[in-house]
Amino acid sequence: TAENAFRLFDYAGMVIPGAVHNWMDLDYETFQKMFTYSAVLWFGNLHERHPDRTHPVLLWDIMGKAGASQIHPHMQLILGRGRYPGKMGGLAAARTRYNALGNGDYFQELIDIHVSLGLGLRYRSAAVIVPLDATKDHEFMVIGTTDLLDWTWLMWLVHRTYIEELGVYCFSQGMAIPSRDIYEDRMRAGGQMMIGRTGSRGNCLAAYNDVSSLELYTINSIATDYYQTIGAYRRIFERYKNSHLALRDIGK
């Protein structure tokens, strides 16, 4: 049931892969369909019944230390009314204000800065960076533009990086995708995003908490090396870039 769904809005959805109980066993095909089929279908159906619901946000916590109520993978879905809710809405508003100044696109310049510092890489229509303003350790930000498949591929590689390189097994994700991906005929002007932020929640078995008064009320405390984080992702990217998974679902 959806008993454990976030009750922040009057409508909440959830995506649970039927054949995979262990999140570490999620193959790319299953992972991709969670986004490009299940989530998009739910968002589209809700928008059809309630046209004022327009801006999709996805939330995913892995394991109890990260706030998950169940062990099995389950992704929460929220459809904002005319804007992205919460911090995603703030990010969209910041982009709109910056772009209005005529200095270029906020996200593209963000990518350029991080790539120039060795903290990002591009793949087709998407990019991944280790943000300088990270909230949590080993944080990644995946930014897409025109193709949800490219973005989803880089998001899946975040999971593989955590498993195969960084030993991160508890983490939280916040994501927003464009309204055009749920209704092609009503592309809203401005504020459209394809963003995924993912951060470690620390040792799953540790008795201590990964958040203290420092993070809550002053600054974010990052205890990991940004270049170690992006280096781990680069190794995973090289490991999988020519795999049949990428060739089958991307670039057809």
Secondary structure as a PSIPRED ss2 file (coil, helix, strand):
# PSIPRED VFORMAT (PSIPRED V4.0)

   1 T C   1.000  0.000  0.000
   2 A C   1.000  0.000  0.000
   3 E C   1.000  0.000  0.000
   4 N C   1.000  0.000  0.000
   5 A C   1.000  0.000  0.000
   6 F C   1.000  0.000  0.000
   7 R C   1.000  0.000  0.000
   8 L C   1.000  0.000  0.000
   9 F C   1.000  0.000  0.000
  10 D C   1.000  0.000  0.000
  11 Y C   1.000  0.000  0.000
  12 A C   1.000  0.000  0.000
  13 G E   0.000  0.000  1.000
  14 M E   0.000  0.000  1.000
  15 V E   0.000  0.000  1.000
  16 I C   1.000  0.000  0.000
  17 P C   1.000  0.000  0.000
  18 G C   1.000  0.000  0.000
  19 A C   1.000  0.000  0.000
  20 V C   1.000  0.000  0.000
  21 H C   1.000  0.000  0.000
  22 N C   1.000  0.000  0.000
  23 W H   0.000  1.000  0.000
  24 M H   0.000  1.000  0.000
  25 D H   0.000  1.000  0.000
  26 L C   1.000  0.000  0.000
  27 D C   1.000  0.000  0.000
  28 Y H   0.000  1.000  0.000
  29 E H   0.000  1.000  0.000
  30 T H   0.000  1.000  0.000
  31 F H   0.000  1.000  0.000
  32 Q H   0.000  1.000  0.000
  33 K H   0.000  1.000  0.000
  34 M H   0.000  1.000  0.000
  35 F H   0.000  1.000  0.000
  36 T H   0.000  1.000  0.000
  37 Y H   0.000  1.000  0.000
  38 S H   0.000  1.000  0.000
  39 A H   0.000  1.000  0.000
  40 V H   0.000  1.000  0.000
  41 L H   0.000  1.000  0.000
  42 W H   0.000  1.000  0.000
  43 F H   0.000  1.000  0.000
  44 G H   0.000  1.000  0.000
  45 N H   0.000  1.000  0.000
  46 L H   0.000  1.000  0.000
  47 H H   0.000  1.000  0.000
  48 E H   0.000  1.000  0.000
  49 R H   0.000  1.000  0.000
  50 H C   1.000  0.000  0.000
  51 P C   1.000  0.000  0.000
  52 D C   1.000  0.000  0.000
  53 R E   0.000  0.000  1.000
  54 T E   0.000  0.000  1.000
  55 H E   0.000  0.000  1.000
  56 P E   0.000  0.000  1.000
  57 V E   0.000  0.000  1.000
  58 L E   0.000  0.000  1.000
  59 L E   0.000  0.000  1.000
  60 W E   0.000  0.000  1.000
  61 D E   0.000  0.000  1.000
  62 I E   0.000  0.000  1.000
  63 M C   1.000  0.000  0.000
  64 G H   0.000  1.000  0.000
  65 K H   0.000  1.000  0.000
  66 A H   0.000  1.000  0.000
  67 G C   1.000  0.000  0.000
  68 A C   1.000  0.000  0.000
  69 S C   1.000  0.000  0.000
  70 Q C   1.000  0.000  0.000
  71 I C   1.000  0.000  0.000
  72 H C   1.000  0.000  0.000
  73 P C   1.000  0.000  0.000
  74 H C   1.000  0.000  0.000
  75 M E   0.000  0.000  1.000
  76 Q E   0.000  0.000  1.000
  77 L E   0.000  0.000  1.000
  78 I E   0.000  0.000  1.000
  79 L E   0.000  0.000  1.000
  80 G E   0.000  0.000  1.000
  81 R E   0.000  0.000  1.000
  82 G C   1.000  0.000  0.000
  83 R C   1.000  0.000  0.000
  84 Y C   1.000  0.000  0.000
  85 P C   1.000  0.000  0.000
  86 G H   0.000  1.000  0.000
  87 K H   0.000  1.000  0.000
  88 M H   0.000  1.000  0.000
  89 G H   0.000  1.000  0.000
  90 G H   0.000  1.000  0.000
  91 L H   0.000  1.000  0.000
  92 A H   0.000  1.000  0.000
  93 A H   0.000  1.000  0.000
  94 A H   0.000  1.000  0.000
  95 R H   0.000  1.000  0.000
  96 T H   0.000  1.000  0.000
  97 R H   0.000  1.000  0.000
  98 Y H   0.000  1.000  0.000
  99 N H   0.000  1.000  0.000
 100 A H   0.000  1.000  0.000
 101 L C   1.000  0.000  0.000
 102 G C   1.000  0.000  0.000
 103 N C   1.000  0.000  0.000
 104 G C   1.000  0.000  0.000
 105 D C   1.000  0.000  0.000
 106 Y H   0.000  1.000  0.000
 107 F H   0.000  1.000  0.000
 108 Q H   0.000  1.000  0.000
 109 E H   0.000  1.000  0.000
 110 L H   0.000  1.000  0.000
 111 I H   0.000  1.000  0.000
 112 D H   0.000  1.000  0.000
 113 I H   0.000  1.000  0.000
 114 H H   0.000  1.000  0.000
 115 V H   0.000  1.000  0.000
 116 S H   0.000  1.000  0.000
 117 L C   1.000  0.000  0.000
 118 G C   1.000  0.000  0.000
 119 L C   1.000  0.000  0.000
 120 G E   0.000  0.000  1.000
 121 L E   0.000  0.000  1.000
 122 R E   0.000  0.000  1.000
 123 Y E   0.000  0.000  1.000
 124 R C   1.000  0.000  0.000
 125 S C   1.000  0.000  0.000
 126 A E   0.000  0.000  1.000
 127 A E   0.000  0.000  1.000
 128 V E   0.000  0.000  1.000
 129 I E   0.000  0.000  1.000
 130 V C   1.000  0.000  0.000
 131 P C   1.000  0.000  0.000
 132 L C   1.000  0.000  0.000
 133 D C   1.000  0.000  0.000
 134 A C   1.000  0.000  0.000
 135 T C   1.000  0.000  0.000
 136 K C   1.000  0.000  0.000
 137 D C   1.000  0.000  0.000
 138 H C   1.000  0.000  0.000
 139 E C   1.000  0.000  0.000
 140 F E   0.000  0.000  1.000
 141 M E   0.000  0.000  1.000
 142 V E   0.000  0.000  1.000
 143 I E   0.000  0.000  1.000
 144 G C   1.000  0.000  0.000
 145 T C   1.000  0.000  0.000
 146 T C   1.000  0.000  0.000
 147 D C   1.000  0.000  0.000
 148 L H   0.000  1.000  0.000
 149 L H   0.000  1.000  0.000
 150 D H   0.000  1.000  0.000
 151 W H   0.000  1.000  0.000
 152 T H   0.000  1.000  0.000
 153 W H   0.000  1.000  0.000
 154 L H   0.000  1.000  0.000
 155 M H   0.000  1.000  0.000
 156 W H   0.000  1.000  0.000
 157 L H   0.000  1.000  0.000
 158 V H   0.000  1.000  0.000
 159 H H   0.000  1.000  0.000
 160 R H   0.000  1.000  0.000
 161 T H   0.000  1.000  0.000
 162 Y H   0.000  1.000  0.000
 163 I H   0.000  1.000  0.000
 164 E H   0.000  1.000  0.000
 165 E H   0.000  1.000  0.000
 166 L H   0.000  1.000  0.000
 167 G C   1.000  0.000  0.000
 168 V C   1.000  0.000  0.000
 169 Y C   1.000  0.000  0.000
 170 C C   1.000  0.000  0.000
 171 F E   0.000  0.000  1.000
 172 S E   0.000  0.000  1.000
 173 Q E   0.000  0.000  1.000
 174 G E   0.000  0.000  1.000
 175 M E   0.000  0.000  1.000
 176 A E   0.000  0.000  1.000
 177 I C   1.000  0.000  0.000
 178 P C   1.000  0.000  0.000
 179 S H   0.000  1.000  0.000
 180 R H   0.000  1.000  0.000
 181 D H   0.000  1.000  0.000
 182 I C   1.000  0.000  0.000
 183 Y C   1.000  0.000  0.000
 184 E C   1.000  0.000  0.000
 185 D C   1.000  0.000  0.000
 186 R C   1.000  0.000  0.000
 187 M C   1.000  0.000  0.000
 188 R C   1.000  0.000  0.000
 189 A C   1.000  0.000  0.000
 190 G C   1.000  0.000  0.000
 191 G C   1.000  0.000  0.000
 192 Q C   1.000  0.000  0.000
 193 M C   1.000  0.000  0.000
 194 M C   1.000  0.000  0.000
 195 I E   0.000  0.000  1.000
 196 G E   0.000  0.000  1.000
 197 R E   0.000  0.000  1.000
 198 T E   0.000  0.000  1.000
 199 G E   0.000  0.000  1.000
 200 S E   0.000  0.000  1.000
 201 R C   1.000  0.000  0.000
 202 G C   1.000  0.000  0.000
 203 N C   1.000  0.000  0.000
 204 C C   1.000  0.000  0.000
 205 L C   1.000  0.000  0.000
 206 A C   1.000  0.000  0.000
 207 A C   1.000  0.000  0.000
 208 Y C   1.000  0.000  0.000
 209 N C   1.000  0.000  0.000
 210 D C   1.000  0.000  0.000
 211 V C   1.000  0.000  0.000
 212 S C   1.000  0.000  0.000
 213 S H   0.000  1.000  0.000
 214 L H   0.000  1.000  0.000
 215 E H   0.000  1.000  0.000
 216 L H   0.000  1.000  0.000
 217 Y H   0.000  1.000  0.000
 218 T C   1.000  0.000  0.000
 219 I C   1.000  0.000  0.000
 220 N C   1.000  0.000  0.000
 221 S C   1.000  0.000  0.000
 222 I C   1.000  0.000  0.000
 223 A C   1.000  0.000  0.000
 224 T C   1.000  0.000  0.000
 225 D C   1.000  0.000  0.000
 226 Y H   0.000  1.000  0.000
 227 Y H   0.000  1.000  0.000
 228 Q H   0.000  1.000  0.000
 229 T H   0.000  1.000  0.000
 230 I H   0.000  1.000  0.000
 231 G H   0.000  1.000  0.000
 232 A H   0.000  1.000  0.000
 233 Y H   0.000  1.000  0.000
 234 R H   0.000  1.000  0.000
 235 R H   0.000  1.000  0.000
 236 I H   0.000  1.000  0.000
 237 F H   0.000  1.000  0.000
 238 E H   0.000  1.000  0.000
 239 R H   0.000  1.000  0.000
 240 Y H   0.000  1.000  0.000
 241 K C   1.000  0.000  0.000
 242 N C   1.000  0.000  0.000
 243 S C   1.000  0.000  0.000
 244 H H   0.000  1.000  0.000
 245 L H   0.000  1.000  0.000
 246 A H   0.000  1.000  0.000
 247 L H   0.000  1.000  0.000
 248 R H   0.000  1.000  0.000
 249 D H   0.000  1.000  0.000
 250 I C   1.000  0.000  0.000
 251 G C   1.000  0.000  0.000
 252 K C   1.000  0.000  0.000
